[in-house]
Amino acid sequence: MPPRENLLRIFRHETPEWIPICGHVDPYNQPNREGMDPGLAASLGKVQWCDESTVRFSRHLGIDIMDFMSAPVRVTRRRVTIESAQSGDDTVTTWHTPAGPLREVHRRCREDGTSYCVEHLVKTAADLPALAAIFEDERLEVDSEKMAAIRKRQELIGSDGMLMGFLAGTPMGMMYRVYSGVAPLAYLYADASQALADLFSVMEKNYQQQYRISAESGLDALVGMDDTSTTVISPTMFEEFNLALTDQRSEICHRHGKLYFHHSCGLIRDLLPLYRRTQMDAVHAFTVPPIGNVTVQDGRRLLGNRITIIAGVAAMADESWDPETMRAGVRQLFTDARPGDHFILGLAAYPHRTMAQTQAVVAECRKHQSLMK
């Protein structure tokens, strides 16, 4: 059976022939070049977002493919303008909107341009109308070049796997990830809840249009990149603002024959009963201990038998490397996934893992890849 069909069987709630092991590479998650096959090193080159690195990495390891691309959406603005200025290592960006200006600052921390936010757009409730104005001003259209790129990538993958589209997370998730950070969001939720809800409504109208456009493409699944975690929001906040819209996004995807995955790479144990009430098809980047706070076994119990878990291997992220600890962890992971019918193993590349170590993890996973009764 081709890997693509085996993957799709899982989402049709049929029994796959094996538990898929799917690679992932991006500029943050890429393999250490130490001891790497020269051909693979040359093929990967400088890893860029949405390039072919995941396909090349996965094929080199002989594992299944779940590649990703961005939304095939062109965004233009009519009344909002953006002004940027450089001040040392800081990039100061000012958004001029009909509701007033917003300012953000990003600080470069590496020579390759990697930066982090030191001043978010939203500081207080007074900034919410201006952020809403940015979303109201955007005009969203089909990007024909990105549509063609998606078709080309699907041809490259062929029957070896699936292609996902990484899209915006929930409005609340985008606030703590991008627009406000955690502390201002907490105060806004306590002191300006209705204003926050009004902003979220404007944002989600924009986001759902991006989902509709993306659902017309050759993507197999659309992923809400939410980074959901109870380190930043409570289950009550998720239920209030995200439960209904998760179903709305799922319905958009399902009407077009697509899947909807919710990206949750944080502490999510107490959110899983809420996820179970939605129509999402998978929890993407399900994070096991010691980084996460819920095992795959408990995740299956809390999510039920409909939602698929796409989880990573703890040994890949661990700071230290001990082969026996790795083997025990992989064995436990597959044991927790029994019987393996709604489970996919995501093998992200890590810069501190050599290819020899990565190949050792893959070899260990293969010992347990067949379904366990």
C-alpha positions in Angstrom: 0.0 0.0 0.0 1.4 3.5 -0.9 2.2 5.7 2.1 -0.4 8.3 1.1 -3.2 5.7 1.1 -2.0 4.4 4.5 -2.1 7.9 5.9 -5.6 8.6 4.5 -6.9 5.4 5.9 -6.3 6.8 9.4 -8.4 9.9 8.7 -11.2 7.7 7.2 -11.2 5.8 10.5 -10.0 2.7 8.9 -7.1 0.5 10.0 -3.7 1.4 8.5 -1.2 -1.2 7.6 1.5 0.5 9.6 1.9 3.4 12.0 3.3 6.3 9.8 6.6 7.9 10.7 6.7 11.3 9.1 9.6 13.7 8.8 9.6 17.5 9.2 12.3 20.1 8.4 12.1 23.9 8.7 14.6 26.7 9.4 14.3 26.0 13.2 14.0 22.3 13.0 16.8 21.0 10.7 19.3 18.2 11.0 22.8 18.8 12.2 25.2 18.6 9.3 27.8 16.7 11.3 28.5 13.4 9.5 25.7 14.1 7.1 25.7 12.4 3.7 27.2 14.9 1.3 24.4 14.4 -1.2 21.8 15.1 1.4 23.7 18.2 2.7 23.9 19.6 -0.9 20.2 18.8 -1.4 19.1 20.5 1.7 21.3 23.6 1.2 20.1 26.5 3.3 16.7 25.4 4.6 13.9 27.9 3.8 10.3 28.0 4.9 8.1 25.8 2.7 10.9 24.5 0.5 11.4 20.8 -0.4 13.6 20.0 2.6 11.0 17.9 4.4 10.5 15.8 1.2 14.2 15.3 0.8 14.9 14.5 4.4 12.0 12.0 4.6 13.0 10.2 1.5 16.6 10.0 2.6 15.5 8.3 5.8 12.9 6.1 4.0 10.0 7.4 6.0 6.5 8.8 5.2 6.0 12.4 4.1 3.7 15.0 5.6 5.0 18.2 4.0 3.7 21.7 4.5 3.3 24.9 2.5 1.7 28.3 3.3 -1.7 29.5 2.4 -2.2 30.3 -1.3 -3.6 33.7 -0.5 -2.5 37.2 -1.7 -3.0 40.0 0.8 -3.2 43.6 -0.3 -4.0 46.7 1.8 -5.9 49.7 0.7 -5.7 52.3 3.5 -3.2 50.8 6.0 0.5 51.6 5.4 3.6 50.1 7.0 6.8 52.0 7.8 10.0 50.3 9.0 13.2 51.7 10.3 16.4 50.1 11.5 18.0 51.1 14.9 21.0 49.0 15.6 19.8 45.4 16.0 16.2 46.6 16.2 13.6 46.8 13.4 11.0 49.3 14.4 7.7 48.9 12.4 4.8 51.4 12.5 1.4 50.5 11.1 -0.6 53.5 10.1 -4.3 52.6 10.3 -7.6 54.6 10.1 -7.9 54.0 13.8 -4.5 55.2 14.7 -0.9 54.0 14.6 0.6 50.8 16.1 4.3 50.1 16.7 6.2 46.9 17.1 9.9 46.2 17.6 11.9 43.1 16.7 15.5 42.6 17.8 17.9 40.5 15.7 19.7 37.8 17.7 21.6 35.9 15.0 23.5 36.9 11.9 21.1 35.0 9.7 18.4 37.5 10.6 16.6 35.5 13.3 14.8 38.0 15.6 12.5 38.1 18.6 9.8 40.6 19.5 10.6 43.1 22.2 7.6 45.3 21.8 4.2 44.0 20.6 1.6 45.9 18.5 -1.0 45.7 21.2 -0.2 47.1 24.7 -3.6 48.1 26.0 -7.3 48.1 25.1 -6.8 51.4 23.3 -4.9 49.5 20.6 -7.6 47.0 19.7 -9.5 49.2 17.2 -6.3 49.8 15.3 -5.5 46.1 15.1 -9.1 45.4 13.9 -8.6 48.1 11.3 -5.6 46.2 9.9 -7.7 43.1 9.3 -10.7 45.0 8.0 -8.5 46.7 5.5 -7.0 43.6 4.0 -8.2 42.3 0.7 -7.7 38.5 0.2 -7.4 36.9 -3.2 -6.3 33.6 -4.7 -2.5 33.6 -5.3 -2.2 31.8 -8.6 1.6 31.3 -8.2 1.2 29.7 -4.8 -1.6 27.5 -6.2 0.7 26.3 -8.9 3.5 25.7 -6.4 1.1 23.5 -4.3 0.2 21.5 -7.4 3.9 21.1 -8.2 4.7 19.9 -4.6 1.9 17.4 -4.7 3.4 16.0 -7.9 6.8 15.8 -6.1 5.3 13.9 -3.2 3.1 11.7 -5.3 1.9 8.6 -3.4 4.6 9.0 -0.7 2.5 11.1 1.6 0.4 14.2 2.2 0.6 17.9 1.9 -0.5 20.3 4.7 -1.2 24.0 4.6 0.0 26.0 7.7 -2.5 28.8 8.3 -3.2 31.2 11.1 -4.1 29.9 14.5 -7.1 31.1 16.4 -7.4 34.9 17.0 -6.6 34.3 20.7 -3.6 32.2 19.7 -2.4 34.8 17.3 -2.6 37.4 20.0 -0.3 35.7 22.4 2.0 34.5 19.7 2.2 37.6 17.5 0.2 40.7 18.4 0.2 41.2 22.2 2.1 38.6 24.1 0.8 36.7 27.1 0.6 39.4 29.9 -1.4 42.0 27.9 -3.8 39.4 26.7 -4.5 38.3 30.3 -5.3 41.8 31.3 -7.4 42.4 28.2 -9.4 39.2 29.0 -10.0 40.5 32.5 -10.6 44.2 31.8 -11.9 44.5 28.3 -13.4 41.1 27.4 -16.1 42.5 25.1 -13.7 44.6 23.2 -11.4 41.6 22.8 -14.4 39.5 21.6 -15.2 42.2 19.0 -11.6 42.1 17.7 -11.6 38.3 17.5 -14.7 38.4 15.4 -13.0 40.7 12.9 -9.9 38.6 12.9 -11.7 35.3 12.4 -13.8 36.7 9.5 -10.5 37.4 7.8 -8.9 34.0 8.8 -11.9 32.0 7.7 -11.7 33.6 4.2 -8.1 32.5 4.0 -9.3 28.9 4.9 -11.9 29.0 2.2 -9.4 30.0 -0.4 -6.9 27.4 0.8 -9.5 24.7 0.8 -9.9 25.2 -3.0 -6.2 24.2 -3.4 -4.5 20.8 -3.7 -3.6 20.8 0.0 -4.8 17.7 1.9 -5.1 19.3 5.3 -5.3 22.8 6.7 -3.4 23.3 10.0 -4.4 26.1 12.5 -0.9 27.0 13.9 -2.1 27.9 17.3 0.7 26.7 19.7 -2.1 26.2 22.2 -1.0 25.7 25.8 -2.4 26.2 29.2 0.8 28.1 30.0 -0.8 31.1 28.2 -4.6 30.5 28.3 -7.0 28.6 30.4 -9.5 26.0 29.3 -12.2 28.5 30.1 -10.7 31.0 27.7 -10.4 28.3 25.0 -14.0 27.2 25.5 -15.3 30.7 25.4 -13.5 32.0 22.3 -12.2 28.9 20.3 -14.6 26.1 20.6 -17.2 27.3 18.1 -14.7 28.6 15.6 -12.8 25.3 15.6 -15.9 23.7 14.3 -16.5 26.4 11.8 -13.0 25.9 10.4 -13.4 22.2 10.4 -16.7 22.5 8.5 -15.0 24.7 5.8 -12.4 22.0 5.4 -14.8 19.1 5.4 -17.1 20.8 2.8 -14.1 20.8 0.4 -12.9 17.3 1.3 -10.0 18.5 3.4 -8.9 17.8 6.9 -8.5 20.2 9.8 -5.6 19.9 12.2 -5.1 22.0 15.4 -1.5 22.7 16.1 -0.9 22.3 19.9 2.7 22.2 20.9 2.3 23.1 24.5 0.7 21.9 27.8 -2.7 20.6 26.6 -3.9 17.9 29.0 -6.7 20.0 30.4 -7.7 21.1 26.9 -8.2 17.7 25.4 -11.7 17.2 26.8 -12.6 20.4 24.9 -10.9 19.3 21.7 -13.0 16.1 21.9 -16.2 18.2 21.6 -15.0 19.7 18.3 -14.9 18.4 14.7 -11.1 18.7 14.4 -9.4 15.7 12.7 -6.1 15.7 14.5 -4.1 17.3 17.2 -0.9 18.3 15.4 2.4 18.6 17.3 0.9 16.7 20.3 3.8 17.2 22.8 4.6 14.3 25.2 6.6 14.6 28.5 9.0 15.9 29.6 8.3 18.9 27.4 4.5 18.3 27.3 2.2 17.3 30.2 0.2 14.4 28.7 1.2 11.0 27.4 -0.2 9.5 24.2 -2.0 6.9 26.2 -3.9 9.6 28.2 -4.4 11.6 25.1 -6.2 8.7 23.4 -8.4 8.3 26.5 -9.2 12.0 26.7 -9.7 12.5 23.0 -11.6 9.4 22.2 -11.3 7.2 19.1 -12.0 9.8 16.4 -9.3 12.5 16.7 -5.8 11.5 15.5 -2.7 12.2 17.5 0.3 13.5 15.6 3.1 13.3 18.2 6.9 13.7 18.3 9.7 11.7 19.8 10.9 13.0 23.1 14.4 11.6 22.5 14.9 14.0 19.5 14.3 17.0 21.7 16.2 15.9 24.8 19.3 17.8 25.5 21.3 14.7 26.4 21.7 11.5 24.3 21.6 8.1 25.8 20.8 5.2 23.3 19.1 3.0 26.0 16.9 5.9 27.2 16.0 6.6 23.6 15.0 3.0 22.9 12.9 2.8 26.1 11.2 6.1 25.3 10.3 5.0 21.7 9.1 1.6 23.0 6.8 3.4 25.6 5.5 5.8 23.0 4.4 3.0 20.7 2.9 1.1 23.6 0.9 4.2 24.6 -0.4 4.5 21.1 -2.0 1.0 21.0 -3.7 -0.2 18.9 -2.1 2.5 16.7 -5.2 3.3 14.5 -5.4 7.0 15.2 -1.7 7.8 15.7 1.1 9.3 13.5 4.6 9.8 14.6 6.1 13.1 13.7 9.9 13.0 13.4 11.1 16.6 13.3 14.8 17.2 12.6 16.8 18.9 15.4 20.0 20.9 15.1 21.6 19.2 18.1 20.9 15.7 16.7 23.4 14.2 14.3 22.1 12.2 11.3 23.5 9.1 12.9 21.4 9.8 16.0 18.4 10.6 13.9 18.8 7.4 11.9 19.1 5.4 15.2 15.7 6.8 16.3 14.2 5.9 13.0 15.6 2.4 13.2 14.2 2.0 16.7 10.8 3.3 15.6 10.7 0.8 12.7 10.8 -2.1 15.2 7.4 -1.0 16.6 5.8 0.4 13.4 3.5 -2.5 12.8 0.1 -2.3 14.5 0.0 -3.7 18.1 -3.1 -5.4 19.2 
